[in-house]
Amino acid sequence: MKHVILMVLAMALFLPASTIAGDDGHAGHFCFSRVDANQDDSVTPGELEAFYPDKSGLFKKIDTDQDGTISHEEYEAYWEAEE
């Protein structure tokens, strides 16, 4: 798991600014496809923490159905509400 987090963090150093700003039009957060490191259409706590290490409790806020993963819909709904 530590290897995955380190790999994701290393990849983030080389991402274009448009990715960090949100290719999906939502400035201020990473687009879902970048946070979903293994591209399985869901975000795990580890994947989210790799992109938002300073936001403890964020996973619980976004995972509204409390199934242990964040769907694309949950992710976008959270950030739209935050804007």
N, C-alpha and C positions, 0 to 999 in steps of 0.2 A: 504494500500500500504506500509506503514511503517513497518507493521508486516512482510510482504513478504521480504522486503529488509533486515530486521534484521535476519529473519530466514535464508536467503541465506548467509549472512555474518557469522552467527554462524556455518552453515554447512561447509563453506570454511575453518574454523579453523581446521576441522577434516579430510580434504581431504588429501589423500596421495600426496607426492611430484610429482609423475608421472602425476597426474591429473592436477596439476598446470602447469607443464611443457608442457602439451598437450598430451593426450593419442593418438591423431591423428597424432603424429609425428612432430608437429610444436612447438618447444621449445619457451618459453617466453610468451605464452598466454594460457588462459584456453580453454579447448576443448568445442565445441559448446554445447554438451549435458549438461555440468555443468552450463553454462551460462543460458541456457534455463530452468529456475527453474521449470516451470509448465509443461515442456515436451510437448509443443504444436507445436513443430517444427518451432517456430519463436521466436526471441528475441525482447523484448520490450525495450524502453529506460530505464525503471526502472531496468530490469534484467541486462542490460549491465552496468549500473552505479554501481550496487551492486558489480560487479567484477572489474571494472575499475573506482573507484571514483575520481581518480586524472587525468583523461583524458577527460576533457570537449571537446565537439565537435566530439568525436570519433563516436558517433552514426550516425551523419550526413555523416561522411566519409564512413562508412560501408554500410549504407542504400542507395545504389546506385539508386534503382528505386523509392525512396522517397515515399514508401507506408506506412511508420510509423512503420514497423517491419523489422527485419533483418532475411533473410532466411539463411539456412545452406550454400547455395552456395555463397551468398554475404559475409558471415563471413569468409569462407575459402579463397575466392578470395582476400579479403583484407589482410589477414595474409600472404598468399603466396607472394603477392606483396611487403610486408614489409620485408620479409626475405632476 
